[in-house]
Amino acid sequence: MPLVPPYIESLRPYEAGRTIESVRQQYGLDRIAKLASNENPLGASPKAIAAMTRTLTGLNLYPNGGLDLRQVLAREFDLKVENVIAGSGSEGIMSNIIRAFLCDDDEVLTTEAAFIGFQVLARSRGVKYRTVPYRDWHYDLPALAAQINANTKIIYLANPNNPTGTIFTRLEFDDFYKHVPERVLIILDEAYFEYAKDNPKYPDSMHYRYDNVITLRTFSKIYGLAGVRIGYGFAHEELIKNLLKVKLPFEPSSPAQAAGIGALEDKEFLHRSLEVNARGLRTLSAGLEEMGLPAVPSQANFVMTVLPSEQDAQRIFEELLAQGVVVRPLKAFGLPNCLRISTGTDEDNRLCVDALRRAYATNVGASHAG
Ligand SMILES: Cc1ncc(COP(=O)(O)O)c(C=O)c1O
């Protein structure tokens, strides 16, 4: 048996988006718009920063495993604390789910080109990873239901989805749920919940609970705390109890936990972030469409576009980079001819559309003219 199992050997380390500093240095630019990782362009919630700062005098003490945040979340969402878990980002909790519940012969089922964080975690467990194609860039829930077999253990659904930005509705989910046996765990990843929650068709999974569904949410996006690593999950207390057995005892850190509690109080920051995002979606979608490029209708804080070919996507990505606009090529997700653009500040978005116009004129537009 080799030291490294084949399913680990075949993985590639996660490639994060380019940092602002590395792009600035490579191209000698002053202004960089980083629109590659679905981060909040307004910075972090001020109440989160204040709460986090207050913990700094107690850094010599071990944290309490997220209990304070779990209590606050339980109150906020009218649940028992036993139904809530907090972790190092929602990916931290996903990793615990995979460790706690997957055995060697189990299978994972999801859509093609699912959120890459989940792909990597599931594949690193060495179990069979099965997917069904998108339908019009949406999860094809009936096709997923038809693929459930005796070995299916986990179904992963992100709503809104990353990288497409699309949602499935409450009616669609309820229909799907009827086909899912109780022994199958559904991960409902709601990392972008806050951006979609005002859409009346969006199924806020806190308004109904199923015993085999775990909802995951995060402070990384709308609250601007991606660098802190704090997320949470809601589920039946049996599921949470078993997750708590495998969780690192001292995650999340005490500053992270405090930041989460502070962020929940920051309704002003939430509203401001939603407004900036709504304007960003309008600007980016209109800019893409003006060039004849599709903007997949998004309910999140990013827009996906589809280029004629992988080469076009790569050329546009590089051309934008050279103009100081960092977007996300989706080859690693499994969509080599697509790009994902996160919303930025109003100025970032304008910079992006202008750069896109120039890049498109010299690349795709020119090569496809006539
Ligand atoms: C669908 C989805 N889930 C989870 C995450 C990760 O969130 P966190 O920072 O809480 O680990 C992301 C981040 O991009 C995401 O897009």
The ligand as an SDF file (V2000), in Angstrom:
LIG
                    3D

 16 16  0  0  0  0  0  0  0  0999 V2000
  -21.4140   27.4670   -1.7740 C   0  0  0  0  0  0  0  0  0  0  0  0
  -20.3390   27.7800   -0.7860 C   0  0  0  0  0  0  0  0  0  0  0  0
  -20.3040   27.1170    0.3600 N   0  0  0  0  0  0  0  0  0  0  0  0
  -19.3640   27.3570    1.2800 C   0  0  0  0  0  0  0  0  0  0  0  0
  -18.3880   28.3040    1.0680 C   0  0  0  0  0  0  0  0  0  0  0  0
  -17.3030   28.4810    2.0720 C   0  0  0  0  0  0  0  0  0  0  0  0
  -17.6980   29.2680    3.0970 O   0  0  0  0  0  0  0  0  0  0  0  0
  -16.8020   29.4270    4.3940 P   0  0  0  0  0  0  0  0  0  0  0  0
  -15.9090   30.5820    4.1570 O   0  0  0  0  0  0  0  0  0  0  0  0
  -17.7880   29.6350    5.4770 O   0  0  0  0  0  0  0  0  0  0  0  0
  -16.0320   28.1480    4.6090 O   0  0  0  0  0  0  0  0  0  0  0  0
  -18.3870   29.0440   -0.1060 C   0  0  0  0  0  0  0  0  0  0  0  0
  -17.3290   30.0390   -0.3530 C   0  0  0  0  0  0  0  0  0  0  0  0
  -17.0410   30.4470   -1.4190 O   0  0  0  0  0  0  0  0  0  0  0  0
  -19.3790   28.7610   -1.0570 C   0  0  0  0  0  0  0  0  0  0  0  0
  -19.3950   29.4090   -2.2180 O   0  0  0  0  0  0  0  0  0  0  0  0
  1  2  1  0
  2  3  1  0
  2 15  2  0
  3  4  2  0
  4  5  1  0
  5  6  1  0
  5 12  2  0
  6  7  1  0
  7  8  1  0
  8  9  2  0
  8 10  1  0
  8 11  1  0
 12 13  1  0
 12 15  1  0
 13 14  2  0
 15 16  1  0
M  END
$$$$
